[in-house]
Amino acid sequence: MSQYLTAEDSDYVPTGTALTPPLIIRASAIIDGRCKREIGVKSYTERIPLTQGRGHLSYYPVKEVESVKGRAAFGITGDNFFGAPGFTEIDTSTIDVDKEIGSIISGGSWFGAPYAELEITYTSGWDPIPDKVKVACGLIVAQLSGNPDTNVKSKKGLDLSIEYFGNDMITPEIADLLSEYQVRPFR
């Protein structure tokens, strides 16, 4: 569970806003949903299809590559007569990872066959949490504390009718602050 602010981070919220743990957790969850990832450092394992020895990780910036397994495009005999080759452990120093954007370049297997797919375990995220994310979290906390029914547009007491807004609490200002932390697919 992400928490991008602490009770001591009152500099990131507008004055007069109560900074409570439940509000911080809700605001952090909204940010995670908008960015489609956690902003803090987290471990991921994913299979990457390769095209001419190149691929791309889903989450970046990459902090560290922990383990890599590769599946050759074809077997030792040059065909798939005995079935597709399985995954074998690869030394992490044999692949080139651009840690800033998550692109991967890989050579061939021991027998010269190119890899068709890699299974990579790596860590990705930001440590410490960037100020833009903290400011966005503070703005969302202010919205949440100002309106306990964040999704309700109007209530009528006599006939008990409720009219709802959309479920998006991300204003254009918050969207601009979070734009560089969103997951952008490359596949």
N, C-alpha and C positions, 0 to 999 in steps of 0.2 A: 504494500500500500504506500503510495507516494505521499510525501509531505514536502512541498517546496518552500514553505515558510515555517518559522518557529514562533513561539509566543513573544520572543525578544525582537523579532523583525518588524517592529512598528514603523520603521522608516519606509516600508514598501506599501503601506495602506494609507488611504486618505485619513486626515485627522477626524477623530470622533468615531472611528470604526472599531468595534470590538474584535480582537483577534483571538478566536477560540479554536481549539483543536478540531471540533466537528466541522467548522466552516473551512478551515485549512484543508482538511481531508476532502471535502466536497469540491472545493475549488481546484485542488490538485487532480482529482479524478476528471473534472471537466477539461483540464489542460491535457491530460493523458488521452482522453477521447478525441480531442481536436487534433493532437499531434500523431495519433495512432501508435503511440509508444510511450515508454517511461523516459523521462529526461535524464534521470540519474543513471549511473553505470549499472548495467544488467548483463547477464550471460544469455547468449542465444545459441541454438544449434539449428542449422538449416542446410538443406541440400541445394546446391547451386548448379544449374546446367551450364556447361561450357560451350562456347562457339569459338572454334579456332584457338583454344587454350585460354579464352578470356571469359570472365563472368563478373557478377556484381553482387555484393552483399546487400541485404535489405536495410540494415541499420548501420548508421555511421554517425559520428566518427568512431573508428575502430580503436579500442584501447590496446587489446592484446589478442592474438590468435593462440588458442590453447591447444587444439588438436585438429588434424586434417586427415580425412580418409578419401581415397580416390577410386573411381570405377573407370577402368580403361574402356575405350570405345569398342575394342574387339579383343578376343583372346590371343594367346600365344601363337596359335596356328593361323591367325588372320581371319578367322570366321567365327560365327557363333554356333558351330556344330554341337558343342557340348553345353550350350546355354550361355547366357550373358555373363561376363566376368563379374565377380563380386567386388566389394569394397576392400581395399587394403590400406594399411596405415602408411602415411606419407610424413616425411620430415618437414616440419613447418618452415624450415629455412629454404626449402626448394620452391616455395611459391612467393610471388611478389604481391604484396597488399598495399595499395595506396590508402593509408589510414584515414585521410581526410574525407575521401569520397566513397570508400569501400569497394573500389574496383580490384579485381584479382587477375593475375596472369600466372598460368601454370604450364610447366613443361610436360613431357611425356612420362609414361611409366617405365619400369626397368627394361622392358623389352621393346621400347620405342613407340608403342601405341599411344596416341594422345588420350588424355582423360576426357570422358564425356560428361562426368558429373563429379562434384566434390561434396563431401559432408564436412562442414566446418563448425567447430565450437569456438566462439569468440565472445569477448566483452565489448560493449559499446555504450556510449553515453557521455555525459559531461560531469566532471567533478572538479571544482564545486559547481553548484547549480548557477547558471548565468543570471545576471541581474535582470535581463529582459523577462525571463520566466518568472522571477520573483515579483516584478512589477505587475505582470499579467495576473499572477495569483492574487496579489493585493487588490487589484481592481475587481476581480471576480468575488473576492471575499466581501468587498464593499457592496456589491450588488446583492449578494446573498443576505447580508445582514440588514440591508435596507428594506427588503421585501421577503417575509417568511414564506409566502406562496409565490415563488419565483416564476411560476408557470401560469398564474391566473391573471386574466385581463380584467374581469369584473365578476362580482357576485351579487345576486339579487336575493334578499332574504325571504320575501313572501312566497315566491314559487320555487325557491331553492335551485335556481338555474346558475350555472357557472360557465363563463366563456374563457377559453384558454388561448394563450399566445402559443407560438412555436416553442420548441424545446431548446432553442439555441441562445445561450447567454453570451456568446462571443460577439462583442461589438467590433466594428472595423479597426478601432485602436488596438484592441487585444489581438485580433487576427494579424495585424501588422507586427506586433511584438513577437508572436509565436511562429511567424512564417518560415524562418530559417531552421526551425526544429521539427517541422512536419516530415513524415516519411513520404518520399517521392519514389514511386516504383520505376525501375529501369528495365524491367523485362518486357 
